[in-house]
Structures are given as C-alpha cells and as structure tokens.
C-alpha cells in the first residue's frame, strides 16, 4: 500500500507521486493555527468561487480579494495556495496552472472516478476531505484529512487507474466545504 499511496510528513516527499506504481501521494499536515482561525471566521455563503490561471510564481491575492475573502484570510490563504502552486509546478514541470477554490454545498462529483489529467493537487480547507479508495478494494473508503494535501495521478499517467476519488456527500451532513484544486492549465 505504501508504494501505491505514500503518506508523507513533508511537502518534498510528494515527489513520490513520480514513482510508476504510485497513484496518490498525501502530505499529511496540520494547518497553522492562524490559518485555521482565519478559515473559521469566513462566511462561506458569501464567498464567490475562484477559478484562475496563474504562473507558478504569481500571486493569488487579487483573485481572493475579488472573491470576497477578508484581508486576514487573503494573507494566510495566499501564502498557502502559492506554496502549493509552486509544489504542483515542481511536480509537473508546468509553469502555468489552473487554480480553483470552491465552496462546495451540494453533492458534486460524488461518484468514485479518476480524472483525465496528469496530476491533480487538492486540499480541503474547511469540511470533510476528499475521499479515495483503491480500485482493488473499493469497500475500504479513506479520506485525505482536512488541511492535508493530496496529489492524484490521473488517467493521462496511469490508465487504468489504481486509485479513485470523490467529494464526500454533503446532503446528508449539511454544511459546506472549501476546497482547493490545482491542475495544469492545459487540462482545465
């Protein structure tokens, strides 16, 4: 299982997704206390979804401001998102990336699947994290913890897929999720 889904304590270890037999790499991390506090103060119902293309060294601050985030959240979220954009760029070799930060309220993307993409980086900032399972054992459903980072290998690199993923069902739980998704720009 460790070769198929390496779960690692630092961002540099996400490089393990490059192994031919790896399908998902998880950076098991805890968000900083200031970022968690800023996220708890957000009124997710008042935020717009964000969908932008950004250069690996670019800033996301303007897009966060336009989507209605508070200045405190902008400072802390932009640091984290920009770090993850750079990490994704290092993994893919792509200089231009597509960044989505979405408030998920409904059961979107609730069927297990693999994306038609190279690598997809996800991080759930608020609410339950993205669920995943091995194709060989779909009855064992796991979750990327809130605040942790998952890098999923898509069908362009691993077909047939070895790991499938989905958004957790929200209708039964109520509430909202705030999820970051980073893809290569040409795949968006």
C-alpha positions in Angstrom: 0.0 0.0 0.0 2.9 2.4 0.8 4.1 2.2 -2.8 0.6 2.8 -4.2 -0.3 5.6 -1.8 2.7 7.1 0.0 1.5 9.2 3.0 4.3 11.6 3.9 5.1 14.1 6.6 6.6 16.9 4.4 5.9 18.6 1.1 9.1 17.5 -0.6 8.0 13.8 -0.2 5.1 14.5 -2.6 7.8 13.7 -5.2 6.9 10.1 -4.6 3.9 10.5 -6.9 6.5 10.3 -9.8 7.1 6.6 -9.0 5.5 4.5 -11.7 3.4 2.5 -9.2 2.2 5.5 -7.1 -1.3 6.6 -7.7 -1.8 9.1 -4.9 0.6 10.9 -2.6 -0.6 12.5 0.6 1.2 15.2 2.5 -0.2 14.7 6.0 0.0 18.1 7.5 -1.7 20.3 10.1 -2.7 23.8 9.0 -1.2 26.6 11.1 -3.3 27.9 14.0 -3.6 31.4 12.4 -4.8 29.9 9.1 -7.3 27.7 10.8 -8.6 30.6 12.8 -9.0 32.8 9.7 -10.9 30.0 7.9 -13.2 29.5 10.9 -14.2 33.2 10.7 -15.1 33.1 7.0 -18.8 33.2 6.0 -18.6 30.6 3.2 -22.1 31.5 2.0 -20.8 35.0 1.0 -17.7 33.9 -0.9 -17.5 33.6 -4.7 -15.8 30.6 -6.3 -12.4 31.3 -7.7 -11.1 29.9 -11.0 -8.0 31.4 -12.4 -4.9 30.5 -14.4 -1.7 31.6 -12.6 2.0 31.4 -13.3 4.0 29.3 -10.8 5.5 32.4 -9.2 2.4 34.5 -9.4 0.1 36.0 -6.8 -3.4 34.8 -6.0 -4.2 37.8 -3.7 -6.2 39.8 -6.2 -8.4 36.8 -7.1 -9.0 36.1 -3.4 -10.0 39.7 -2.8 -12.3 39.7 -5.8 -14.0 36.6 -4.4 -14.8 38.3 -1.1 -12.2 36.9 1.3 -11.2 39.0 4.3 -7.7 40.7 4.3 -6.6 38.3 7.1 -7.7 35.3 5.1 -6.1 36.6 1.9 -2.7 37.0 3.6 -2.7 33.5 5.1 -4.5 31.6 2.3 -2.4 33.2 -0.5 0.8 32.1 1.2 -0.5 28.5 1.4 -2.0 28.4 -2.1 1.1 29.9 -3.7 3.2 27.4 -1.9 1.0 24.6 -3.3 1.0 26.1 -6.8 4.9 26.1 -6.7 4.8 22.5 -5.4 2.5 21.4 -8.2 4.6 23.2 -10.8 7.7 21.4 -9.5 5.9 18.0 -9.7 4.6 18.5 -13.3 7.2 20.8 -14.8 4.3 23.1 -15.8 4.8 26.9 -15.3 1.1 27.8 -15.8 -1.6 26.2 -13.6 -5.3 26.4 -13.2 -6.4 27.1 -9.6 -9.9 26.6 -8.3 -11.0 27.5 -4.8 -14.6 26.5 -4.4 -17.3 26.5 -1.7 -19.0 23.1 -2.1 -22.5 22.9 -0.8 -24.1 20.1 -2.7 -23.2 16.6 -3.7 -20.9 17.4 -6.6 -18.6 14.8 -8.1 -19.9 12.1 -5.6 -19.1 9.1 -7.8 -15.7 7.5 -7.5 -13.6 8.3 -10.6 -10.2 9.1 -12.0 -9.7 12.4 -13.8 -8.5 12.7 -17.4 -5.5 14.7 -16.4 -1.8 14.2 -15.5 -1.7 15.3 -11.8 -4.4 17.0 -9.7 -3.5 18.6 -6.3 -6.3 19.0 -3.8 -6.6 20.5 -0.3 -9.8 20.8 1.7 -9.5 23.8 3.9 -12.9 23.6 5.6 -15.2 20.5 6.0 -14.5 16.8 5.3 -11.7 16.0 2.9 -11.7 14.3 -0.5 -12.4 10.5 -0.2 -10.4 7.9 -2.1 -10.2 4.1 -2.5 -8.1 1.6 -4.2 -9.7 0.1 -7.3 -8.8 -3.3 -5.9 -10.6 -2.6 -2.7 -13.4 -0.1 -3.2 -15.1 -1.1 0.1 -12.3 0.5 2.1 -13.0 4.2 1.7 -10.3 6.6 3.0 -10.2 10.4 3.3 -7.5 12.9 2.8 -7.7 14.8 6.1 -8.8 18.4 6.2 -5.7 20.6 5.6 -3.6 17.8 4.2 -2.6 17.8 0.5 -3.4 15.0 -1.9 -1.8 14.7 -5.4 -3.8 12.3 -7.5 -2.3 10.7 -10.6 -4.8 11.0 -13.5 -5.6 8.8 -16.4 -3.0 10.6 -18.6 -0.3 9.0 -16.4 -2.0 5.9 -15.0 -4.6 4.1 -17.1 -6.3 2.1 -15.9 -6.3 3.9 -12.6 -5.3 2.2 -9.3 -7.0 4.8 -7.0 -10.3 6.5 -7.5 -11.6 9.6 -5.6 -14.7 11.6 -5.0 -16.1 14.5 -3.0 -17.8 13.4 0.2 -21.6 13.5 0.3 -22.8 16.8 1.7 -26.5 16.5 1.5 -26.6 14.0 4.5 -24.2 16.0 6.6 -25.2 19.6 5.7 -22.7 22.3 5.8 -20.1 23.5 3.3 -16.6 22.6 2.2 -13.9 24.9 1.0 -11.7 23.0 -1.4 -8.6 23.9 -3.5 -7.9 22.1 -6.7 -4.8 22.8 -8.8 -4.4 21.3 -12.3 -2.0 22.0 -15.2 -3.5 24.9 -17.2 -4.0 23.0 -20.5 -6.0 20.3 -18.7 -8.6 22.7 -17.2 
